[in-house]
Amino acid sequence: MAASSTAPPPATNLRRIVAASLIGTTIEWYDFFLYGSAAALVFNKLFFPGSAPLVGTLLSFLTYAVGFAARPLGALVFGHFGDRLGRKKLLVVSLLMMGGATFGIGLLPTHATIGAAAPVLLTALRLVQGFALGGEWGGAVLLVSEHGDPRRRGFWSSWPQTGAPAGQLLAAGVLSALTSLLSEDAFTAWGWRIPFLLSGVLVLLGLWIRLSVDESPVFKAALARAEARTADQGSERPSTRSRAVPRSPRLRFSTAVRTAAPEPSVRAAPRQITASGVKNHDFLVYATASAGMAKQTALNAVLIASAVHFVVIPAWGALSDRIGRRPVYLIGALGVGAWMFPFFALIDAGGFPRLIVAVTVGLVFHGAMYAPQAAFFSEMFATRMRYSGASIGAQFSSVAAGAPAPLIATALLSDYGTSTPIALYVIAAVLLTVVAVGCARETRERDLEHVEAAGPAGAAATAHSAKARTA
């Protein structure tokens, strides 16, 4: 394994950096998943009354999709300034925006109070959520990737990825507690607001931890080199935009073809398109609307499966350090595709144990795709365009794959009344993933401080540089 010229930080410092990234992603995914769960459980009644149950759910998921539409814009803005100003500052801004929007949803009047203005305001706050989340992921994973030991980059950078199941676990736990303690009328009337208002407390905690960490040493070294070159040339300091934008269209096209096909499938489709399957909001719709399960039973299954998901992600990340990012990714993609029909069969058969097995196995395979993503995408770009490249590649795919997934799954369920079209939909996305990842180059040996491009020439130069430094 190639060693970076930047020495890894002490273990205690690295753990604090991991904690800062993890708590931020946990809070932001808590906010994001909370919205999806509320859309499946109560928003159809509160903001879209008068519609048939599945139609109301479809409309509430439409506002959910709006959040995905805002994520690429967030990636563009946060990526540009993150490559110019640093990772830490932008992560603080994203945390405040996401938490503020979620807290605002908890205070929002419903349709019964202000009429059509209610869904309009809900959509506006959802846009802010999506914009903030679009900038969160890239910064959080880069902060860890650029601090950590390169020999264990897959393991350490997978920890911010556990913020997704941790946020889902937290959201499902709060919702499960409320639905068990409150009557359905009380939960619908005011209980649903409590999880959104709790976000304010979580944001203060996350802000305190994030302000205590240092900026990425790889970014600071790249900035110092740029300033030294500028001083030698006797010119003004080049902006990130002037350096990155002329080259980034090629890199982003490469990400769209070489990774996305990794992207629409790798980041968004296997994670979000596991429609009515391994994610809580889609799963809740199918389990409660079609399989006839109680909300509490479905939420409890999500809780258990999310806990397992949290544990397996770092394990898959560690495995990617040993055998590479691509093999682990392919294990997960093939596993998700193979599990779709057994997944629905177990749910339709009924019973809480079968429900747990169905969701847990799906999330274990999903973890194999999700764990290596942080290192995989970080290793594709030069330092001064890494925030932009990783974020934009990831978030633009979310519009193509993640945003319509709940809408398509709900529409298929409404039209056909069976899970077969949904399973085929997921399998098609998985096949795209397998082809795309199979065509992508392995990145495990790349040095983040010295990689200059994501293409074949850059990969070859980086590998040669890494071998020379370790010889």
HELIX and SHEET records of a PDB file:
HELIX    1   1 ALA A   11  ALA A   38  1                                  28    
HELIX    2   2 ALA A   39  PHE A   43  3                                   5    
HELIX    3   3 ASN A   44  LEU A   46  1                                   3    
HELIX    4   4 PRO A   53  LEU A   85  1                                  33    
HELIX    5   5 ARG A   87  GLY A  106  1                                  20    
HELIX    6   6 HIS A  111  ILE A  114  1                                   4    
HELIX    7   7 ALA A  117  SER A  145  1                                  29    
HELIX    8   8 PRO A  150  ARG A  152  5                                   3    
HELIX    9   9 ARG A  153  SER A  158  1                                   6    
HELIX   10  10 PRO A  160  THR A  162  5                                   3    
HELIX   11  11 GLY A  163  LEU A  181  1                                  19    
HELIX   12  12 GLU A  184  ALA A  186  1                                   3    
HELIX   13  13 PHE A  187  GLY A  191  3                                   5    
HELIX   14  14 ARG A  193  ARG A  210  1                                  18    
HELIX   15  15 PRO A  217  GLN A  233  1                                  17    
HELIX   16  16 THR A  240  ALA A  244  1                                   5    
HELIX   17  17 SER A  248  SER A  254  1                                   7    
HELIX   18  18 THR A  255  THR A  259  3                                   5    
HELIX   19  19 PRO A  262  ALA A  268  3                                   7    
HELIX   20  20 ALA A  269  GLN A  272  1                                   4    
HELIX   21  21 ASN A  280  VAL A  285  1                                   6    
HELIX   22  22 TYR A  286  SER A  290  3                                   5    
HELIX   23  23 LYS A  295  ILE A  323  1                                  29    
HELIX   24  24 ARG A  325  ALA A  349  1                                  25    
HELIX   25  25 PHE A  352  TYR A  370  1                                  19    
HELIX   26  26 GLN A  373  SER A  378  1                                   6    
HELIX   27  27 THR A  383  SER A  397  1                                  15    
HELIX   28  28 SER A  398  GLY A  402  3                                   5    
HELIX   29  29 PRO A  404  TYR A  416  1                                  13    
HELIX   30  30 THR A  420  CYS A  439  1                                  20    
HELIX   31  31 PRO A  456  THR A  470  1                                  15    
END                                                                             
